[in-house]
Amino acid sequence: MDPKELAANFIKARKIISDLFDVSWLESGTENQLQKIWKRTDWVNSEADWIACTELLIFGDCLEKCKQINEDRTKYFVEKIKSSKDRNELKGAIFEIIVAGGYYNEGHSVLEFPTNPNNPVYDLKLIQNEFNIYISIKNYGLFSRVEEFFEKSEIIKEIIKQNIQNGCNTIFIINEKSFPSLLDWRSLQKNLPTLLNLDSKITVDDDWSKQLKGGWSVFVKYSTGNEPDSGTI
C-alpha cells in the first residue's frame, strides 16, 4: 500500500474510533486495552509504535464495517468495551467487532447480529447463496490457562533459584502436554528441588533427561571444566 494511502487510512481509523468512543475517554486512562493502544499511537508526543498503529488501523476499519452492519449493536459493543471491568468480556467485545468486520470485508452478501446481544446460540448470522450460516464466537478459557501457565512458571523459576548448585549452566524442563494440570505442576514443584540437589551431578555425557510424574522431562547439565571454549561472538 502506498505510504500516503496508509497514512490516510490510519487517520480515518482514529477518527472512526474517536467519534464512537470520545477522545476524552480514550485519553482519560491506561487501564482499558483500547486506551493503552490509543496512547501508543500518539504521534504528537512521538510515542507511536507500528504494532499499536496496525492494531488500531484494523480495529477502526472493522468498527466502521460493524457500524454498517448494525449501528445499534456497534454502540452496544462500544459501551461494553468502555464499561466492562472483566478483561475477557472486554476482549470478547473487541474480537466480535473484528470478526464481523472481517467477514464483511470478505464481500459476503448479508451479515446480521441476533436481536438479543446475549444470545447463547450464535453471535453473527451470515446469509450467502440462500444459506444461513450461524457463527458462534466464544471464549473457551485459553487466556486463563495461559495466565495459569505463567503463574506456575514463576513458582518453578523461584524453586530453581533457591536450589541451583554451583556449576549448573543448563536446565531444560519440558511437559508432553500443552497445558499441564494443577496435579502435574504440583509434581514438578515437589520433585524438582531433589533433582537439583543430587549429589551425583548430571553432565553432558549422561542421559538426556530424568522423567518426573506429570509428564515432565527435566535435564540439568553441570559443567565439568573440560568443555571446549565456545569463543566470543
C-alpha positions in Angstrom: 0.0 0.0 0.0 1.2 3.5 -0.8 2.6 5.3 2.3 0.2 8.2 1.8 -2.8 5.9 1.4 -1.7 4.0 4.6 -1.4 7.3 6.5 -4.8 8.4 5.3 -6.4 5.1 6.3 -4.8 5.3 9.8 -6.1 8.9 10.3 -9.5 7.7 9.2 -9.4 4.7 11.6 -8.5 7.1 14.5 -11.4 9.4 13.6 -13.9 6.5 13.5 -12.7 5.3 16.9 -12.7 8.8 18.4 -16.2 9.6 17.1 -17.7 6.4 18.7 -15.6 6.3 21.9 -15.0 10.0 22.5 -11.4 11.4 22.7 -11.7 12.5 26.3 -12.5 8.9 27.3 -9.7 7.4 25.1 -7.2 9.8 26.8 -8.6 9.6 30.3 -6.8 6.4 31.5 -4.5 3.5 30.8 -6.4 0.6 32.3 -8.5 -0.2 29.3 -6.9 -2.1 26.5 -8.2 0.3 23.9 -6.9 3.3 25.9 -3.5 1.7 26.0 -3.4 1.2 22.3 -4.7 4.7 21.7 -1.9 6.3 23.7 0.7 4.1 21.9 -0.4 5.7 18.6 0.1 9.3 19.8 2.1 10.9 17.0 2.1 14.4 18.7 4.2 13.1 21.6 6.3 10.9 19.4 5.2 7.8 21.3 3.6 5.9 18.5 4.7 2.4 17.6 3.9 0.3 14.5 2.3 -2.6 16.3 -0.2 -0.4 18.0 -0.8 1.6 14.8 -1.5 -1.7 12.9 -3.9 -2.8 15.7 -5.7 0.5 15.7 -6.0 0.5 11.9 -7.6 -3.0 11.8 -9.9 -2.2 14.7 -11.0 1.1 13.2 -11.7 -0.4 9.8 -13.7 -3.3 11.4 -15.6 -0.9 13.7 -16.7 1.1 10.6 -17.9 -2.2 8.9 -19.6 -3.3 12.0 -21.5 0.1 12.1 -22.7 -0.5 8.6 -24.0 -3.9 9.5 -25.8 -2.7 12.6 -25.2 0.7 14.2 -27.2 -0.1 17.4 -25.2 -3.2 18.0 -22.0 -1.3 17.4 -23.0 1.2 20.1 -23.7 -1.7 22.4 -20.2 -3.1 21.8 -18.7 0.4 22.4 -20.4 0.8 25.8 -19.4 -2.7 26.7 -15.7 -2.0 25.9 -15.8 1.3 27.9 -17.6 0.0 30.9 -16.7 -3.7 31.3 -14.4 -4.5 34.3 -14.0 -8.1 33.2 -10.9 -8.4 30.9 -12.4 -11.4 29.0 -15.7 -9.6 28.3 -13.8 -6.6 27.0 -11.6 -8.7 24.7 -14.7 -10.6 23.6 -16.5 -7.4 22.5 -13.4 -6.3 20.6 -13.0 -9.6 19.0 -16.7 -9.7 17.9 -16.2 -6.4 16.2 -13.1 -7.7 14.4 -14.8 -10.9 13.3 -17.8 -9.1 12.0 -15.6 -6.6 10.1 -13.5 -9.4 8.7 -16.5 -11.3 7.3 -17.9 -8.0 5.9 -14.5 -7.3 4.2 -14.7 -10.8 2.6 -17.6 -9.5 0.5 -20.3 -11.7 1.9 -23.8 -10.7 0.8 -25.6 -10.2 4.2 -24.5 -10.1 7.8 -26.9 -9.9 10.7 -26.5 -9.8 14.5 -29.0 -11.6 16.6 -31.8 -9.4 18.1 -30.6 -10.3 21.6 -27.0 -9.3 22.2 -26.7 -12.0 24.8 -28.0 -14.8 22.5 -26.4 -18.0 23.8 -26.7 -19.8 20.4 -24.9 -17.6 17.9 -23.2 -14.2 17.7 -23.4 -13.5 13.9 -25.5 -14.7 11.0 -24.1 -14.9 7.5 -26.6 -15.2 4.7 -25.0 -16.3 1.4 -26.3 -18.1 -1.6 -29.7 -18.6 0.2 -27.9 -20.4 3.1 -28.0 -19.2 6.7 -24.7 -19.7 8.5 -24.7 -19.1 12.2 -21.3 -18.1 13.7 -20.6 -18.5 17.4 -17.7 -16.5 18.8 -16.9 -18.0 22.3 -14.1 -17.7 24.8 -13.1 -21.2 25.9 -10.8 -20.1 28.7 -7.5 -20.1 26.8 -6.4 -16.9 28.4 -7.0 -18.3 31.9 -4.8 -21.3 31.1 -2.1 -19.1 29.7 -2.2 -17.0 32.9 -2.0 -20.2 35.0 1.0 -21.3 33.0 2.9 -18.1 33.6 1.9 -18.1 37.3 3.2 -21.7 37.8 6.3 -21.0 35.7 7.2 -18.2 38.1 7.0 -20.6 41.0 9.3 -23.0 39.2 11.7 -20.2 38.5 11.9 -19.4 42.2 12.5 -23.1 43.1 15.4 -23.2 40.6 16.9 -20.0 42.1 16.7 -21.4 45.6 18.1 -24.9 44.7 20.5 -24.3 41.9 24.0 -25.6 42.6 27.4 -24.2 41.5 28.5 -25.3 38.1 24.9 -25.7 36.7 24.7 -24.0 33.3 21.7 -25.5 31.6 18.2 -26.6 32.7 15.5 -27.8 30.3 12.0 -28.6 31.6 9.5 -30.0 29.1 6.0 -31.3 29.5 4.2 -33.5 27.0 1.0 -31.5 27.3 0.2 -28.1 26.0 -1.1 -27.1 29.4 -0.1 -29.2 32.4 -2.8 -29.8 35.0 -2.5 -28.5 38.6 -1.5 -32.0 39.7 1.2 -32.0 37.1 2.6 -28.7 38.4 2.4 -30.0 41.9 4.5 -33.0 41.0 7.2 -30.8 39.4 7.3 -28.4 42.4 7.7 -31.4 44.8 10.4 -33.3 42.9 12.4 -30.5 41.3 14.4 -29.5 44.4 15.5 -33.1 45.0 16.7 -33.4 41.4 18.6 -30.1 41.6 20.3 -31.2 44.8 21.5 -34.6 43.6 25.0 -35.5 44.9 25.9 -37.1 41.6 25.8 -34.2 39.1 24.4 -34.8 35.6 26.8 -33.8 32.9 26.6 -33.5 29.1 27.6 -37.2 28.8 24.7 -38.5 30.8 21.2 -39.4 29.7 19.3 -36.5 28.2 16.7 -36.2 30.9 15.1 -37.5 34.0 11.4 -38.3 34.0 9.1 -37.0 36.7 5.4 -37.8 37.3 3.0 -35.5 35.4 4.6 -35.9 32.0 7.8 -33.9 32.9 11.2 -34.4 31.3 13.9 -32.5 33.2 17.6 -32.1 32.1 20.1 -30.4 34.4 23.6 -30.0 33.0 26.7 -29.2 35.1 29.9 -28.1 33.5 32.9 -30.3 34.2 35.5 -27.6 33.4 36.7 -29.6 30.4 34.3 -28.3 27.8 35.8 -26.6 24.8 35.8 -22.8 24.8 32.9 -21.7 22.6 34.7 -18.5 21.8 33.3 -14.9 21.8 30.7 -13.7 19.4 
